[in-house]
Amino acid sequence: MNILVSDFDSTATRYDFFELVRKRWPFSPEDDPWEKFVAGKKTHFEALGEIFIGIRTSEASLLGLGDSMG
């Protein structure tokens, strides 16, 4: 079993998990949920939900991404 702990502002980890996800599997600029949050068009939770639900990869790849949070 694995547990992901992310604080979303880099105080507990060097890199935020959701930012690493956005870099690995980028959205087009007009579809980026985080940019829509920043623009006030989505809530924080809506944006993060869309980012996380879009992850399509193997467990090993996801664990490797988690390991790169620092």
N, CA, C and O atoms as CSV, one atom per row, in Angstrom:
chain,resi,resn,atom,element,x,y,z
A,1,MET,N,N,0.842,-1.173,0.000
A,1,MET,CA,C,0.000,0.000,0.000
A,1,MET,C,C,0.886,1.234,0.000
A,1,MET,O,O,1.911,1.283,0.681
A,2,ASN,N,N,0.475,2.226,-0.774
A,2,ASN,CA,C,1.186,3.501,-0.830
A,2,ASN,C,C,0.229,4.620,-0.459
A,2,ASN,O,O,-0.967,4.562,-0.748
A,3,ILE,N,N,0.772,5.627,0.179
A,3,ILE,CA,C,-0.011,6.805,0.557
A,3,ILE,C,C,0.716,8.025,0.024
A,3,ILE,O,O,1.927,8.160,0.198
A,4,LEU,N,N,-0.016,8.904,-0.619
A,4,LEU,CA,C,0.550,10.145,-1.136
A,4,LEU,C,C,0.197,11.272,-0.176
A,4,LEU,O,O,-0.970,11.473,0.161
A,5,VAL,N,N,1.211,12.001,0.259
A,5,VAL,CA,C,0.994,13.187,1.083
A,5,VAL,C,C,1.535,14.367,0.293
A,5,VAL,O,O,2.713,14.404,-0.063
A,6,SER,N,N,0.678,15.312,0.028
A,6,SER,CA,C,1.082,16.509,-0.708
A,6,SER,C,C,0.393,17.705,-0.071
A,6,SER,O,O,-0.792,17.639,0.254
A,7,ASP,N,N,1.117,18.783,0.107
A,7,ASP,CA,C,0.561,19.940,0.800
A,7,ASP,C,C,0.177,21.077,-0.141
A,7,ASP,O,O,-0.415,22.060,0.305
A,8,PHE,N,N,0.489,20.972,-1.398
A,8,PHE,CA,C,0.096,21.929,-2.431
A,8,PHE,C,C,0.730,23.306,-2.319
A,8,PHE,O,O,0.316,24.230,-3.020
A,9,ASP,N,N,1.711,23.461,-1.467
A,9,ASP,CA,C,2.424,24.741,-1.459
A,9,ASP,C,C,3.909,24.572,-1.157
A,9,ASP,O,O,4.574,25.522,-0.743
A,10,SER,N,N,4.422,23.373,-1.361
A,10,SER,CA,C,5.860,23.072,-1.263
A,10,SER,C,C,6.459,23.276,0.122
A,10,SER,O,O,7.659,23.525,0.230
A,11,THR,N,N,5.670,23.181,1.180
A,11,THR,CA,C,6.263,23.282,2.504
A,11,THR,C,C,6.691,21.917,3.040
A,11,THR,O,O,7.627,21.840,3.835
A,12,ALA,N,N,6.027,20.839,2.621
A,12,ALA,CA,C,6.384,19.496,3.080
A,12,ALA,C,C,7.216,18.748,2.045
A,12,ALA,O,O,7.974,17.841,2.387
A,13,THR,N,N,7.074,19.124,0.803
A,13,THR,CA,C,7.844,18.508,-0.273
A,13,THR,C,C,8.450,19.614,-1.119
A,13,THR,O,O,7.947,20.737,-1.153
A,14,ARG,N,N,9.528,19.283,-1.796
A,14,ARG,CA,C,10.173,20.293,-2.632
A,14,ARG,C,C,9.307,20.640,-3.847
A,14,ARG,O,O,9.211,21.801,-4.246
A,15,TYR,N,N,8.683,19.619,-4.422
A,15,TYR,CA,C,7.837,19.812,-5.606
A,15,TYR,C,C,6.440,19.294,-5.311
A,15,TYR,O,O,6.285,18.202,-4.765
A,16,ASP,N,N,5.445,20.051,-5.661
A,16,ASP,CA,C,4.062,19.638,-5.455
A,16,ASP,C,C,3.687,18.570,-6.475
A,16,ASP,O,O,4.011,18.681,-7.657
A,17,PHE,N,N,3.001,17.538,-6.003
A,17,PHE,CA,C,2.620,16.426,-6.858
A,17,PHE,C,C,1.792,16.889,-8.054
A,17,PHE,O,O,2.032,16.455,-9.181
A,18,PHE,N,N,0.825,17.762,-7.816
A,18,PHE,CA,C,-0.031,18.175,-8.928
A,18,PHE,C,C,0.751,18.941,-9.989
A,18,PHE,O,O,0.413,18.861,-11.170
A,19,GLU,N,N,1.785,19.679,-9.600
A,19,GLU,CA,C,2.617,20.380,-10.576
A,19,GLU,C,C,3.452,19.386,-11.386
A,19,GLU,O,O,3.633,19.558,-12.592
A,20,LEU,N,N,3.954,18.355,-10.723
A,20,LEU,CA,C,4.692,17.321,-11.452
A,20,LEU,C,C,3.787,16.609,-12.446
A,20,LEU,O,O,4.206,16.289,-13.558
A,21,VAL,N,N,2.554,16.363,-12.046
A,21,VAL,CA,C,1.579,15.741,-12.960
A,21,VAL,C,C,1.343,16.661,-14.153
A,21,VAL,O,O,1.342,16.202,-15.295
A,22,ARG,N,N,1.144,17.940,-13.905
A,22,ARG,CA,C,0.902,18.886,-15.006
A,22,ARG,C,C,2.081,18.962,-15.963
A,22,ARG,O,O,1.889,19.146,-17.164
A,23,LYS,N,N,3.288,18.824,-15.452
A,23,LYS,CA,C,4.467,18.842,-16.328
A,23,LYS,C,C,4.588,17.549,-17.125
A,23,LYS,O,O,4.953,17.571,-18.300
A,24,ARG,N,N,4.282,16.422,-16.486
A,24,ARG,CA,C,4.414,15.123,-17.154
A,24,ARG,C,C,3.317,14.902,-18.186
A,24,ARG,O,O,3.574,14.364,-19.263
A,25,TRP,N,N,2.082,15.319,-17.858
A,25,TRP,CA,C,0.934,15.150,-18.745
A,25,TRP,C,C,0.255,16.505,-18.919
A,25,TRP,O,O,-0.814,16.750,-18.359
A,26,PRO,N,N,0.883,17.381,-19.701
A,26,PRO,CA,C,0.367,18.746,-19.792
A,26,PRO,C,C,-0.981,18.842,-20.502
A,26,PRO,O,O,-1.293,18.057,-21.397
A,27,PHE,N,N,-1.754,19.810,-20.080
A,27,PHE,CA,C,-3.005,20.179,-20.727
A,27,PHE,C,C,-2.685,21.260,-21.758
A,27,PHE,O,O,-1.670,21.948,-21.647
A,28,SER,N,N,-3.534,21.403,-22.739
A,28,SER,CA,C,-3.372,22.536,-23.642
A,28,SER,C,C,-3.650,23.803,-22.827
A,28,SER,O,O,-4.406,23.753,-21.857
A,29,PRO,N,N,-3.056,24.927,-23.203
A,29,PRO,CA,C,-3.238,26.149,-22.412
A,29,PRO,C,C,-4.704,26.515,-22.180
A,29,PRO,O,O,-5.058,26.989,-21.100
A,30,GLU,N,N,-5.551,26.301,-23.173
A,30,GLU,CA,C,-6.955,26.676,-23.008
A,30,GLU,C,C,-7.749,25.669,-22.173
A,30,GLU,O,O,-8.851,25.984,-21.722
A,31,ASP,N,N,-7.213,24.469,-21.960
A,31,ASP,CA,C,-7.909,23.441,-21.183
A,31,ASP,C,C,-7.293,23.177,-19.808
A,31,ASP,O,O,-7.774,22.305,-19.085
A,32,ASP,N,N,-6.260,23.895,-19.436
A,32,ASP,CA,C,-5.551,23.632,-18.191
A,32,ASP,C,C,-6.426,23.983,-16.986
A,32,ASP,O,O,-6.734,25.155,-16.767
A,33,PRO,N,N,-6.831,22.968,-16.198
A,33,PRO,CA,C,-7.697,23.233,-15.041
A,33,PRO,C,C,-7.072,24.186,-14.030
A,33,PRO,O,O,-7.778,24.991,-13.422
A,34,TRP,N,N,-5.764,24.105,-13.845
A,34,TRP,CA,C,-5.132,24.980,-12.848
A,34,TRP,C,C,-5.182,26.431,-13.294
A,34,TRP,O,O,-5.414,27.324,-12.480
A,35,GLU,N,N,-4.967,26.669,-14.575
A,35,GLU,CA,C,-5.055,28.039,-15.072
A,35,GLU,C,C,-6.481,28.565,-14.966
A,35,GLU,O,O,-6.691,29.753,-14.724
A,36,LYS,N,N,-7.461,27.681,-15.147
A,36,LYS,CA,C,-8.859,28.091,-14.971
A,36,LYS,C,C,-9.146,28.420,-13.509
A,36,LYS,O,O,-9.933,29.321,-13.219
A,37,PHE,N,N,-8.506,27.691,-12.580
A,37,PHE,CA,C,-8.638,28.027,-11.156
A,37,PHE,C,C,-8.036,29.409,-10.880
A,37,PHE,O,O,-8.655,30.249,-10.229
A,38,VAL,N,N,-6.838,29.623,-11.379
A,38,VAL,CA,C,-6.157,30.903,-11.162
A,38,VAL,C,C,-6.994,32.057,-11.717
A,38,VAL,O,O,-7.006,33.150,-11.151
A,39,ALA,N,N,-7.695,31.808,-12.829
A,39,ALA,CA,C,-8.531,32.838,-13.446
A,39,ALA,C,C,-9.899,32.975,-12.779
A,39,ALA,O,O,-10.703,33.817,-13.178
A,40,GLY,N,N,-10.164,32.143,-11.757
A,40,GLY,CA,C,-11.424,32.235,-11.040
A,40,GLY,C,C,-12.581,31.504,-11.708
A,40,GLY,O,O,-13.738,31.715,-11.346
A,41,LYS,N,N,-12.279,30.645,-12.678
A,41,LYS,CA,C,-13.320,29.928,-13.413
A,41,LYS,C,C,-13.624,28.551,-12.828
A,41,LYS,O,O,-14.617,27.931,-13.207
A,42,LYS,N,N,-12.792,28.066,-11.917
A,42,LYS,CA,C,-12.980,26.775,-11.253
A,42,LYS,C,C,-12.546,26.920,-9.802
A,42,LYS,O,O,-11.773,27.813,-9.453
A,43,THR,N,N,-13.057,26.031,-8.968
A,43,THR,CA,C,-12.577,25.995,-7.592
A,43,THR,C,C,-11.263,25.224,-7.545
A,43,THR,O,O,-10.901,24.517,-8.485
A,44,HIS,N,N,-10.570,25.376,-6.443
A,44,HIS,CA,C,-9.331,24.654,-6.201
A,44,HIS,C,C,-9.555,23.151,-6.322
A,44,HIS,O,O,-8.777,22.449,-6.967
A,45,PHE,N,N,-10.618,22.668,-5.702
A,45,PHE,CA,C,-10.900,21.235,-5.704
A,45,PHE,C,C,-11.316,20.729,-7.081
A,45,PHE,O,O,-10.967,19.608,-7.451
A,46,GLU,N,N,-12.048,21.522,-7.839
A,46,GLU,CA,C,-12.406,21.127,-9.205
A,46,GLU,C,C,-11.156,20.983,-10.064
A,46,GLU,O,O,-11.008,20.011,-10.804
A,47,ALA,N,N,-10.264,21.957,-9.958
A,47,ALA,CA,C,-9.035,21.919,-10.758
A,47,ALA,C,C,-8.179,20.711,-10.401
A,47,ALA,O,O,-7.720,19.994,-11.290
A,48,LEU,N,N,-7.961,20.479,-9.111
A,48,LEU,CA,C,-7.150,19.337,-8.707
A,48,LEU,C,C,-7.803,18.022,-9.122
A,48,LEU,O,O,-7.116,17.097,-9.553
A,49,GLY,N,N,-9.122,17.936,-8.994
A,49,GLY,CA,C,-9.829,16.730,-9.408
A,49,GLY,C,C,-9.632,16.434,-10.877
A,49,GLY,O,O,-9.405,15.284,-11.252
A,50,GLU,N,N,-9.715,17.456,-11.718
A,50,GLU,CA,C,-9.510,17.262,-13.149
A,50,GLU,C,C,-8.070,16.871,-13.464
A,50,GLU,O,O,-7.824,16.049,-14.347
A,51,ILE,N,N,-7.128,17.455,-12.749
A,51,ILE,CA,C,-5.719,17.112,-12.965
A,51,ILE,C,C,-5.489,15.646,-12.598
A,51,ILE,O,O,-4.873,14.905,-13.363
A,52,PHE,N,N,-5.975,15.232,-11.444
A,52,PHE,CA,C,-5.720,13.867,-10.982
A,52,PHE,C,C,-6.487,12.824,-11.773
A,52,PHE,O,O,-5.963,11.739,-12.026
A,53,ILE,N,N,-7.702,13.123,-12.166
A,53,ILE,CA,C,-8.499,12.137,-12.900
A,53,ILE,C,C,-7.927,11.895,-14.301
A,53,ILE,O,O,-8.192,10.857,-14.908
A,54,GLY,N,N,-7.156,12.836,-14.805
A,54,GLY,CA,C,-6.565,12.694,-16.130
A,54,GLY,C,C,-5.302,11.857,-16.171
A,54,GLY,O,O,-4.766,11.618,-17.253
A,55,ILE,N,N,-4.812,11.405,-15.030
A,55,ILE,CA,C,-3.578,10.610,-14.995
A,55,ILE,C,C,-3.852,9.243,-15.597
A,55,ILE,O,O,-4.735,8.520,-15.135
A,56,ARG,N,N,-3.105,8.895,-16.615
A,56,ARG,CA,C,-3.206,7.584,-17.253
A,56,ARG,C,C,-1.792,7.038,-17.404
A,56,ARG,O,O,-1.071,7.387,-18.339
A,57,THR,N,N,-1.411,6.176,-16.468
A,57,THR,CA,C,-0.058,5.624,-16.496
A,57,THR,C,C,-0.020,4.371,-15.631
A,57,THR,O,O,-1.009,4.011,-14.993
A,58,SER,N,N,1.104,3.729,-15.618
A,58,SER,CA,C,1.272,2.542,-14.780
A,58,SER,C,C,1.493,2.954,-13.321
A,58,SER,O,O,1.855,4.093,-13.025
A,59,GLU,N,N,1.267,2.007,-12.437
A,59,GLU,CA,C,1.523,2.263,-11.020
A,59,GLU,C,C,2.991,2.606,-10.792
A,59,GLU,O,O,3.307,3.508,-10.016
A,60,ALA,N,N,3.885,1.889,-11.468
A,60,ALA,CA,C,5.321,2.133,-11.292
A,60,ALA,C,C,5.689,3.556,-11.713
A,60,ALA,O,O,6.483,4.217,-11.043
A,61,SER,N,N,5.118,4.023,-12.811
A,61,SER,CA,C,5.396,5.381,-13.266
A,61,SER,C,C,4.879,6.407,-12.272
A,61,SER,O,O,5.545,7.405,-11.998
A,62,LEU,N,N,3.709,6.165,-11.741
A,62,LEU,CA,C,3.135,7.087,-10.763
A,62,LEU,C,C,3.943,7.100,-9.472
A,62,LEU,O,O,4.155,8.161,-8.885
A,63,LEU,N,N,4.391,5.942,-9.030
A,63,LEU,CA,C,5.230,5.878,-7.834
A,63,LEU,C,C,6.547,6.613,-8.068
A,63,LEU,O,O,7.055,7.286,-7.171
A,64,GLY,N,N,7.094,6.484,-9.264
A,64,GLY,CA,C,8.328,7.205,-9.595
A,64,GLY,C,C,8.124,8.710,-9.566
A,64,GLY,O,O,9.002,9.456,-9.132
A,65,LEU,N,N,6.969,9.148,-10.029
A,65,LEU,CA,C,6.661,10.575,-9.985
A,65,LEU,C,C,6.562,11.028,-8.523
A,65,LEU,O,O,7.063,12.092,-8.161
A,66,GLY,N,N,5.916,10.215,-7.695
A,66,GLY,CA,C,5.828,10.540,-6.268
A,66,GLY,C,C,7.205,10.625,-5.616
A,66,GLY,O,O,7.451,11.480,-4.766
A,67,ASP,N,N,8.086,9.736,-6.021
A,67,ASP,CA,C,9.455,9.753,-5.474
A,67,ASP,C,C,10.216,11.025,-5.860
A,67,ASP,O,O,11.167,11.410,-5.179
A,68,SER,N,N,9.805,11.667,-6.937
A,68,SER,CA,C,10.532,12.860,-7.380
A,68,SER,C,C,10.040,14.143,-6.705
A,68,SER,O,O,10.489,15.235,-7.055
A,69,MET,N,N,9.120,14.020,-5.739
A,69,MET,CA,C,8.621,15.202,-5.033
A,69,MET,C,C,9.672,15.816,-4.115
A,69,MET,O,O,9.597,17.005,-3.803
A,70,GLY,N,N,10.632,15.037,-3.684
A,70,GLY,CA,C,11.704,15.550,-2.838
A,70,GLY,C,C,11.318,15.743,-1.416
A,70,GLY,O,O,12.139,16.172,-0.605
